[in-house]
Amino acid sequence: MYVIGTAGHVDHGKSTLVHALTGIDPDRLREEKERKMTIDLGFAWLTLDGLDEEIGVVDVPGHRDFIENMLAGVGGIDVALFVVAADEGVMPQTQEHLAILDLLQIGRGVVALTKVDLIDDPDWLELVTLDLHDALEGTVLADAPIVPVAAHSGTGLDDLKTHLVDALQQTEPRRDIGRPRLPIDRVFSLTGFGTVVTGTLIGGRLHLNDDVEVQPGGLSGRIRGLQTHKNKLDIALPGSRVAVNISGIDKQALRRGMVLTRPGVIRPTRLIDARYRHLATADVPLKHDMSVKLFTGSAEIIARARVVGVNEIAPGTEGFIQLAVSEPVAVARGDRFIVRRPSPAATLGGGVVLDPYPGRRHRRFRPETLTHLQTLSAGTPQELLLQTLGRLEPTTESILLQQSGMDLESAAEALAELIEDDEIIALNQQFVTRSTWYKWAVSAENLVAATHAAYPLRLGLAREELRSRLRLKAPVFNPFLEQMAEQGLLLQEGTWVRLPTHEIRFSAEQQVAIDQLLDQFAAGGINSPSVKEARTAVGDDVYEALVQLGRLQPVSPDVVWRADDYEKFTNSVYNYLVENGTVNAGQIRDLFQTSRKYAIALLEHLDAIKMTRRVGDDRELVRRDR
């Protein structure tokens, strides 16, 4: 699942282009339509040839007065649709939006040179294009294709779509690490439904009826509905635009900037350690204790920037800072952020969160403080160990520690912490990362669900087939499946694996046939209908379902009994052997008043399950633990 986001100067045609591409007007506010200018975030979606899923689109305002609304939506995008009007070229917000995309490291993009139908002079168009190349140089969009388009006439739209497909296909999907977060960018209510929030989902999946919490604030609720692009869902995937209908939380308690997640995934903080880059175009350095506006996810918070190791960070340079926020914010390590000066308003720089929970204010000039931040920036022992495990998994503890490149004591401590935090999962003597465990879990659920859909009268997927399809060896698969069962994700029924929600349900017609067959079994006793006759009476699928459900018990390729009758017959043979020591086929035939066919089938079955063993023409008991 992917999201495209627009960026660019005001009145350069971003919303018009989105409308032309998607057929959806992203300007949803009356004031926007009246002023013909985007004020807040707008949303749309489209399908593109070569991609199997709908692509979300976030349209952002370009006016400098609304750049903070722009920042609430641009952080969750995968590909930038950078818009520059051919009649004006590079303008102030062109530069500022480009700087923001660069600071957020939006890795892919396509540049749309709009309004080319207004340009009659090819020299002007060439000049604008050259100027645009100069502006893009040295940024994340340096290699982005520049596509001339005219939204009203449709000129260049097919070419633009082709380049968008190329950019999306080169973009890594959002990782599913089992820690879903939805930075809330819109809150509203619908009559009959209640509170609805929207955002771009990252970190994991959300399921219908999940318990959720909203941070900061610790508000608890439950998901009563999920939608992506107005399609109802049972599961929302990371990387998608999602609308979540929540029960238990009032609309008035929510606002843009909060984060919806599962309980315990994230907690709010008031201090953030970060690596920071100050824009070369900034007109002032970032000074210690400077008041700034922090933008991360969809949140906007006033903060104090505590500069570490130096007195200030000059334009065009990098350093470490500790952000002391004015109110709690929910962030995670690796989240990117933007810093702006409150007044006069200007984008100063941005960076990446190194530690969302440093616990205390650092002493800025202590060598150990700087060493600590450098280690965090380069990679913590935990991160190094996770990276090593990702390369080797599944693997044993000894191999993991040896291959980590750290001293064994540090690596062992990191491993213990990662196991305690559920970042590494132990499967007997093997270890895997949590993201891999979740990847296997999703694959297992999908495989079993596909079996239920294709074969509704089967109890589930054969356990051994599931192991083979997942390509896991038994020492890893067995504890993995046990953990899935413990979490209620899958259930084991003998040799079968099923979803907890799956049940075999017979139609009324099938049930009539089943009842008639069971009546025949009851009337025949040990002289039951054959396997072939039973299959003919109810059909192969229903017969197999009755066997899987334990209502019928085959004892040979030709002989099958009702489960209760089977227990009665085997108990009778057991008691006979306890009393007499041995038994043969003739005695079984006389005991049950049956034919040799049924007697032999029963005795060979008892040999197969190791209740008896053959000695000449007789059988004797092997075990007495009935």
C-alpha angles and dihedrals in degrees: 000000000000141000127209118205129196125225135175148093123317117275094015091120105260096142093040089053092048089050091050092049099043108021087234123113104225093196100094101164122089090226090055092053092046094048093036088225130111112243104168138018117300128197136210140145141213144184121237128199111256095028123095098209142052115266120223119227126204115195115200132198117256101199114107091232090063101039090114089062087050090056091054090064109030098067094071099051127110101197128027121223097203111197126203123170115232093217094057107022123193111006135175097275089043086064095041095047090048090052090051092051089050094049091048090048095230092184103202134042149154123215116221113202098203135196094032088149087071092060119085096166112080090195090061091050091050091049092051090048092051091048089050092051089053091051093050095048113114094014134101088265095053092113097035115127116248111222121191110221142169110202097197095052096033093238111160096001094119090050090048091052091050091054091046090054090050091050093047093048089055092050120097112237117247109273120249105217095159093255106104120195128179112191101210114234099165135029126189142138133235125206109257093013107057126202120021127182128184135200145125111286118229136173100025150343133301120212132202110264093019116150107241140182132203121223138238094039102033093241112175127215145136132248109247096169142013129196137176116189089347092304115125114236140191091201129028116206128218113264095034132113105247136190111202122198106207129197121202098033123087119226091234091063093058134074141169110284097042120114125229113209144139117286113281098010096111138004130201124258140195097201128053129185111210147169109235138197120199115212116250088224094056112119094215135035122248102258126199114274092009115161111240142163113248119208119190128153102336094324128112117192137164111242143172114237109219106197113214125214097000137048095243143356111239125218111281095020137100135224147145124281138178113217115211104197123208093227134016117284131188112230137146135213110279095029113137123225144187127223122207133181110244096216128049083018115237139142109252105177145292145219148166133294111248100176123006092189110042089153098216143027112275124237094243102216102038110120091223090057092056091043090052093051092046089053090049091049094048093042134286121246087255092053092047090051092048090050091051092048091049088059096046107029131172093038142136127263094249094053092044094052093045094049096045095085091228131107110275094245094055092043092050091050091049091049092052091051093047092050091048090050091047091240088122121040122209116218101186103289095349130081132209134174118259091244091056091047089053091046089055091045092053091047091049092049091048093049093049092044090051089052091051090050094048097039110026092170093058119093089229143286120327109258094230092048090053090052091050093048091051089047092227127145118238096251088060100031097052097057090038091057091045090054091049089051092048089054092049094243096120134010127216118220106182105292092350132088121204142167114261090241096053122104131168107243123188124208120241090255092050091048091054090053091047093051091050091050093049089050088056090051091049092050095045098046109184089353090071130165111279124255089256092051091048092050091048092049097054106012129257096274094051092044091053090047091054089051093048091048089053095242093117126039119201114207099176138003088272106029128071132162139188110270093245092049091048090055091047093051095046091047090051092052091046092052091046090053093047089053100038106024097225140033136192136198094266092053091049089050091052094041093057099027090237141126128275089254093066094039093053092044091053095046094047090049092052088050089051094052088046096241089122139017130210120247108180106305093338136079127219132189118271097183134019100196100111 
